[in-house]
Amino acid sequence: MSHPAGAPPLRLRGARVTMRPLEPPDFDAWSEVRLRNAAWLEPWEPRRVEGAPDPARDRQAFERRCAARDRERQVGTAYALGLWVDGALAGEVNLSNVARGAMQSGTIGYWVDRERAGRGYVAEGVVVVARFAFEDLGLHRVEVCVIPRNHNSRRVMEKLGFRQEGLAERFLEIAGVWEDHLRFGFTAEEWRARREELAARWLIPRATPADRPAASPSPRASASTPRGGS
């Protein structure tokens, strides 16, 4: 897979997740996750063009998908990133529709393996991509668009505290239907104001019990706990 001349391969990390562009050797892992989750994901995604090969079933179609995403990244219009947890592919978080000029914005979209849902991995990936958008790309605003009844996606926005801006009626074609979408915005000013908080929760690896040094016994501390204390 080629990359812009002189540029290192894109790699982003959060507290638990690793993110990078998908490459042709990822086909087996991506195909397995997509096919296993098809019934769960397809109601929330645009319908594939009739007659077009399914990249989850067709290796060459997947390779063409990777090449197209690579070209988008090279010209700076989109950044599609696989989401890895403990070395396993768990989904994708993408920054697309990147606009420059007076707008300086992009749209974040995501999907996750149902077996990994509810553990905050997507929220972490969104924060990683937001940091990349503001600090590396110099964008001013990102947005996330969510179908109102997609409670799992709305929960991601609630966890992160992204600002709800309103309802866009019949905004995107999803599974053959023009669906309304709630629009959530987040600006560079909000990122700077909340960076320390978001980084502490989502970007800085947490020490596990095995990582922490053993504490020396302290008779004074063990004897001075007030009744009812913890």
SVG drawing of the C-alpha trace seen along z (x, -y; Angstrom):
<svg xmlns="http://www.w3.org/2000/svg" viewBox="-37 -31 48 46">
<polyline fill="none" stroke="black" stroke-width="0.4" points="0.0,0.0 1.5,-3.3 1.6,-6.5 2.2,-10.1 5.9,-10.6 8.1,-11.0 5.2,-10.5 5.3,-7.7 2.3,-5.3 -0.5,-6.8 -0.8,-5.3 -3.0,-6.7 -3.4,-5.4 -5.7,-5.9 -5.6,-4.4 -6.7,-0.9 -7.1,-1.2 -4.8,-1.3 -5.9,-2.9 -4.5,-2.7 -5.7,-2.6 -6.8,0.8 -4.5,2.6 -5.1,5.6 -3.6,8.1 -6.4,7.2 -9.1,8.7 -9.6,11.9 -10.0,10.1 -12.2,7.4 -14.3,9.9 -14.9,12.1 -16.0,9.1 -18.3,7.6 -20.0,10.9 -20.5,11.9 -22.1,8.5 -24.0,8.0 -27.5,8.2 -26.5,5.8 -24.7,3.2 -26.6,3.1 -29.8,1.4 -27.6,-1.7 -25.5,-1.9 -26.0,-3.1 -27.3,-0.4 -24.6,0.9 -25.0,0.1 -26.9,2.8 -24.5,5.2 -21.4,3.9 -19.2,6.6 -19.3,6.9 -15.8,6.1 -16.6,8.3 -16.9,11.3 -14.6,10.3 -10.9,9.8 -10.3,7.8 -13.2,5.4 -11.6,5.0 -8.3,4.2 -9.9,1.6 -11.6,0.1 -8.2,-0.1 -6.7,-1.8 -9.6,-4.3 -9.3,-5.2 -5.5,-5.6 -6.0,-8.1 -8.5,-10.0 -6.0,-10.2 -3.2,-11.4 -5.3,-14.3 -6.6,-15.1 -10.3,-14.5 -10.9,-11.6 -9.1,-9.4 -10.5,-5.9 -9.1,-4.0 -9.4,-0.5 -9.9,-0.1 -7.8,2.6 -8.3,3.8 -5.8,6.3 -4.5,6.9 -7.9,7.8 -9.9,5.7 -12.9,4.4 -14.4,1.8 -13.7,-1.5 -13.7,-5.1 -13.5,-7.4 -13.0,-11.1 -14.6,-12.0 -15.9,-15.0 -12.9,-17.0 -13.5,-20.6 -10.9,-23.3 -11.2,-27.0 -13.6,-28.9 -15.2,-25.7 -12.2,-23.6 -14.4,-20.7 -14.9,-17.0 -17.5,-14.3 -16.8,-11.4 -18.5,-8.0 -18.0,-4.7 -19.0,-1.0 -18.0,1.6 -18.1,5.4 -21.2,6.2 -19.1,8.4 -17.0,5.3 -20.0,2.8 -20.7,1.1 -17.1,1.0 -16.2,-2.5 -13.9,-1.6 -15.8,-3.7 -15.9,-6.7 -12.2,-6.3 -11.7,-6.1 -13.7,-9.2 -11.6,-11.1 -8.4,-9.9 -9.7,-11.0 -10.9,-14.4 -7.4,-15.0 -5.9,-14.1 -8.4,-16.4 -7.7,-19.4 -4.0,-19.0 -2.6,-17.4 -4.9,-18.5 -5.8,-21.9 -9.5,-21.6 -11.9,-23.9 -15.0,-21.6 -16.0,-18.0 -19.5,-16.6 -21.2,-13.2 -24.6,-12.5 -26.8,-9.9 -30.2,-8.4 -32.4,-9.3 -33.4,-5.7 -29.8,-4.5 -29.5,-4.5 -26.0,-2.9 -24.6,-5.7 -26.3,-8.3 -24.8,-6.8 -21.3,-7.5 -22.2,-11.1 -23.6,-11.2 -20.4,-9.7 -18.3,-12.3 -20.6,-15.3 -20.6,-16.4 -23.0,-19.3 -26.3,-18.4 -27.0,-21.0 -30.4,-19.9 -32.2,-17.6 -31.4,-17.4 -34.5,-15.9 -34.1,-13.2 -30.4,-13.9 -28.8,-10.6 -29.9,-7.5 -29.6,-4.6 -30.7,-1.1 -32.7,-2.5 -34.5,-5.2 -33.8,-8.9 -33.4,-9.1 -33.4,-12.1 -30.2,-12.6 -29.3,-14.3 -26.2,-16.4 -23.6,-16.7 -20.8,-19.3 -17.5,-19.7 -15.1,-22.6 -11.5,-23.4 -12.4,-25.8 -14.3,-23.0 -11.4,-20.6 -8.9,-23.1 -11.2,-23.6 -11.8,-19.9 -8.5,-18.4 -7.1,-17.5 -10.3,-15.9 -10.8,-13.9 -7.2,-12.8 -7.2,-11.6 -10.2,-9.4 -9.6,-8.2 -6.0,-8.8 -3.7,-8.0 -3.2,-4.3 -4.4,-3.3 -2.1,-1.4 -3.3,2.1 -2.9,3.8 0.1,5.6 1.7,2.3 1.4,0.7 4.2,1.1 3.3,2.9 2.6,0.6 4.6,1.0 2.5,1.9 1.6,-1.1 0.4,-0.3 -0.5,-3.9 -2.7,-4.1 -4.5,-0.8 -5.1,-1.9 -6.4,-5.3 -9.4,-4.6 -12.4,-6.2 -15.4,-3.9 -17.5,-3.7 -14.6,-4.8 -13.5,-3.0"/>
</svg>
